[in-house]
Amino acid sequence: MSTTSRRHLTIRQRPWARVLTRGPRVLASPPARTAVTVLILAGAALTVISGVIHLYLWGEANGYRQIATIGPLFLAQGIAAVVIGVATAVTRRLIMVLAAAGTLVATAAGLLITIENGLFGFRESWGAPYVRTSFYEEIAGAVLLLIAAWALARPAAAARRR
């Protein structure tokens, strides 16, 4: 394909876009489609829960909103996680699955950094409310979503059921 004609391809015609817009329907096996859908929905629910926990902790009377820099980050993470989680559940597309997994991994990494080294002058501890709960659910959600992403991204997934 020439460079000139390649420029005129629509987004859906580009190979990387076809991969990123895959959903469970590309899987030939009904049990595989069901399993991937369940993984995506469970991971999306855990993404929403992560956001809700952050919003709850931000909104408490003496919550994280009182902490400079960390407070706005808690609010941003809470809103973003809820929006991304809902969008992942609704679309069930690889791009959203990866976005949700990335959100959960980044949130868990941020928590670990804050506990081990501190972040923006604030240091968290494992004993704080919801720290262990949020960390474990973020890791579990990321694992579920990455398994689903692997199933959608692998080349065999491109063999559509006819």
Secondary structure by P-SEA (a helix, b strand, c coil): ccaaaaaaccccccaaaaaaaccccccccaaaaaaaaaaaaaaaaaaaaaaaaaaaaaaccccccccaaaaaaaaaaaaaaaaaaaaaaacccaaaaaaaaaaaaaaaaaaaaaaccccccccccccccaaaaaaaaaaaaaaaaaaaaaaaaccccccccc
